[in-house]
Amino acid sequence: MEYALEIEGTPETVPGGTSILLLHPSTGETDRFDTDFLKTDTDSFLVVSTRTTAREVRQKLEYYDVDESRAVILDTLSIERGYSRRSSDNVHYVAAPDDVDGIVHQVDRFLDAHEGKLRISFDSVTELAYYAGEEAALETVERILELLDEHDAVGLFHLSDEVHDAAVVDEFRALFDGVIDLDEDGSVDAAFR
């Protein structure tokens, strides 16, 4: 299965199983990359959010005119922060942002339950590493990439290159089929295998 990409500097299409790392500065505006990725050539998508709550993810999707009927959101923050939460078919929760087994389980569950062209956005791996540690974050990403491959899905993973040591960034970079580098000035450089 081929997936169209409408992100500056990337190939027009990528095969199922493709994983993309979005490297960005801490203050980088990543929402447009995320929403362009999610609204193109997609039957269903999952947003794994370790950075914002489900409510904030919904606001982002609405602002960028992404079809919310195709969205499933995994909120890793609300329970730990004590926010009110209502589970539904399209919004799921794990206990905390460092609940890596819970996150992987929910990704697997989403991929098993949906058919067609499936995309996953993971925003953000940096936040996951903050809560769970860099080794656990690397391992979690590897587990999710195996699921993408298994289910012929594609994924976009956010990582702030200013927060991690260069060696750690290189470890993450090596896991992915494509890397999109977003600079402070908004310019984009993309490299795909």
C-alpha atoms as one frame of an Amber mdcrd trajectory, in Angstrom:
protein
   0.000   0.000   0.000   1.277   3.469  -0.898   0.579   6.587   1.147   0.640
  10.110  -0.253   2.714  12.690   1.641   2.080  16.392   1.371   4.988  17.657
   3.435   7.567  19.956   1.920  10.702  18.184   0.705   9.364  14.640   1.188
   8.637  12.013  -1.475   5.165  12.190  -3.068   4.381   8.716  -1.730   5.831
   6.244   0.758   5.057   2.542   1.244   3.128   1.188   4.225   5.412   0.547
   7.187   7.279   3.839   6.643   8.316   5.718   9.770   9.191   9.418   9.731
  11.044  11.389  12.400  10.244  15.099  12.654  13.288  16.758  14.247  12.456
  20.248  15.400  13.706  23.039  17.658  11.965  23.347  21.027  10.024  26.360
  19.806   9.384  24.925  16.327   5.880  25.135  14.898   5.127  21.468  14.241
   1.314  21.502  14.105   1.142  22.117  10.358   3.428  19.129   9.644   1.336
  16.929  11.892  -2.000  17.968  10.439  -0.786  17.857   6.808   0.444  14.327
   7.520  -2.833  13.248   9.144  -5.341  14.687   6.698  -3.796  13.317   3.493
  -4.759   9.916   2.039  -5.969   8.493   5.379  -8.883   6.309   6.449  -8.182
   6.476  10.199  -5.451   7.945  12.357  -4.238   7.804  15.937  -2.689  10.759
  17.735  -0.562   9.626  20.681  -0.192  12.721  22.814   2.365  12.944  25.601
   2.473  16.735  25.286  -1.158  17.902  25.280  -4.545  16.631  26.444  -7.216
  15.112  24.190  -9.147  18.390  24.342  -6.125  20.311  23.035  -5.555  17.728
  20.287  -9.194  18.123  19.198  -8.779  21.910  19.083  -5.680  21.519  16.884
  -7.469  19.169  14.478 -10.422  21.539  14.246  -8.204  24.595  13.700  -6.331
  22.907  10.842  -9.523  21.461   9.324  -8.645  17.794   9.826 -11.577  15.361
   9.609 -12.139  14.437  13.263 -14.418  11.535  12.348 -11.247   9.636  11.321
  -9.403  10.488  14.542  -8.601   8.394  17.579  -6.724  10.159  20.376  -4.587
   8.591  23.085  -4.287  11.045  25.970  -1.418  10.172  28.326  -1.681  13.290
  30.515  -5.209  13.784  31.843  -5.369  10.951  34.365  -2.067  11.854  35.997
  -3.030  15.537  36.123  -6.416  14.760  37.637  -8.430  16.276  34.769 -11.938
  15.065  34.122 -12.015  12.578  31.303 -14.682  10.786  29.354 -13.577   7.730
  27.443 -15.316   7.218  24.133 -14.776   5.192  20.985 -12.377   7.868  19.778
 -10.577   8.961  22.954  -8.535   6.619  25.127  -6.347   7.172  28.171  -3.342
   5.616  29.861  -2.404   6.274  33.470   0.627   8.481  32.808   3.044   9.541
  30.041   5.576   6.952  31.236   3.102   4.045  30.893   4.986   2.713  27.882
   3.280  -0.704  27.870  -0.111   0.995  27.982   0.861   3.261  25.073   2.110
   0.353  22.930  -1.031  -1.645  23.798  -3.292   1.209  22.665  -1.344   1.619
  19.398  -1.675  -2.120  18.749  -5.376  -1.986  19.605  -5.958   0.905  17.186
  -4.124  -0.851  14.347  -6.032  -4.104  14.950  -9.421  -2.368  15.083  -9.143
  -0.259  11.905  -8.776  -1.048   8.231  -7.495   0.803   5.212  -4.839   3.503
   5.265  -3.754   4.090   8.861  -1.488   6.798  10.221  -0.037   7.453  13.652
   1.293  10.743  14.986   3.401  10.551  18.151   3.674  13.985  19.751   6.117
  13.842  21.311   8.943  11.357  21.783  10.848  14.067  23.658   8.076  14.275
  26.259   7.996  10.486  26.505  11.749  10.508  27.180  11.260  13.241  29.798
   8.798  11.071  31.733  10.054   7.543  31.031  13.751   8.059  30.238  15.564
   7.985  26.923  16.201   4.225  26.894  12.533   3.469  27.512  11.556   5.997
  24.823  13.880   4.367  22.285  12.504   0.928  23.098   8.904   2.163  22.898
   9.497   3.747  19.496  11.079   0.515  18.242   8.038  -1.472  19.402   5.646
   0.924  17.669   7.691   0.887  14.453   7.376  -2.915  14.389   3.589  -2.517
  14.671   3.533   0.002  11.809   5.398  -2.470   9.649   3.170  -5.355  10.657
  -0.027  -3.410   9.847   1.200  -1.578   6.712   0.629   1.767   8.459   2.787
   4.917   8.526   3.898   7.122  11.407   5.248  10.593  12.176   7.201  10.990
  15.427   8.146  14.366  16.945  11.557  14.831  18.582  13.156  18.089  19.732
  16.817  17.952  18.731  17.755  20.693  21.221  16.776  18.693  24.285  18.737
  15.497  23.686  22.468  14.861  23.280  23.594  14.493  19.672  24.340  10.797
  20.263  20.766  10.181  21.451  19.324  12.087  18.489  21.469   9.900  16.211
  20.103   6.767  17.895  16.556   7.894  17.199  17.441   9.043  13.686  18.803
   5.572  12.854  15.423   3.944  13.618  13.478   5.826  10.959  13.003   5.511
   7.192  12.789   9.259   6.750  13.874  12.308   8.719  12.413  15.788   8.370
  14.643  18.500   9.858  12.808  21.695  10.761  15.117  24.638  11.428  14.512
  27.639  13.693  13.793  29.801  10.644  11.104  27.400   9.413  13.164  25.913
   6.592  12.849  22.185   6.001  15.345  19.536   4.980  14.127  15.976   4.449
  16.047  12.756   3.764  14.463   9.369   3.049  16.104   5.977   2.513
